[in-house]
Amino acid sequence: MQKKSNVYQMAIIGVMAAVICILGPLSIPIGVVPISFTNLAIYFVLYTLGMKKGTISYIIYMLIGFVGVPVFSGFTGGPSKLLGPTGGYIIGFIFMALIAGFFIDVFFDKWYLCFVGMVLGTAVCYVFGTIWLSYQTNISISAAFAAGVIPFIPGDLAKILIATFIGSKIRKQLIRANLF
């Protein structure tokens, strides 16, 4: 029975990594940092799998992109993307997943705390991304913040709201079906 459970866990993590691979490349180029659906996919994966498995699923996605499969925004991939101007956001998503996933796991029945957790996780991702963008493009932190955070706040808040309400329904259904 244990092996079946391990196989199931590995399969569901792989399926959710595939979901991120499908949604991650979808983006709207607006400058050095594009509008991406990666964070929305991560939020849904966290509601579906929880913090630990959701974060592992994201790391698998990141490694798939690192080896060159075009799963990052704009259908790009490879080490140059991870080490380029937006690489800090890609790495920051790991911490976003850990923080948001923790809040979702502990407080999934309190939507406002899940919302707070996703906002905090996104803020940490912004910090990583802003510092790396500043370093890679040789611009000030404030200029990197203006280019890589401010234009994204309204859309990211909308993604968090969508994930908060749809994600909680997904998790409740998974619990009801004894799949979580």
Secondary structure, 3 states (H helix, E strand, C coil): CHHHHHHHHHHHHHHHHHHHHHHCCCEECCCCCCEECHHHHHHHHHHHHCHHHHHHHHHHHHHHHHCCCCCECCCECCHHHHHCCCHHHHHHHHHHHHHHHHHHHHHCCCHHHHHHHHHHHHHHHHHHHHHHHHHHHCCCHHHHHHHHCHHHHHHHHHHHHHHHHHHHHHHHHHHHCCCC
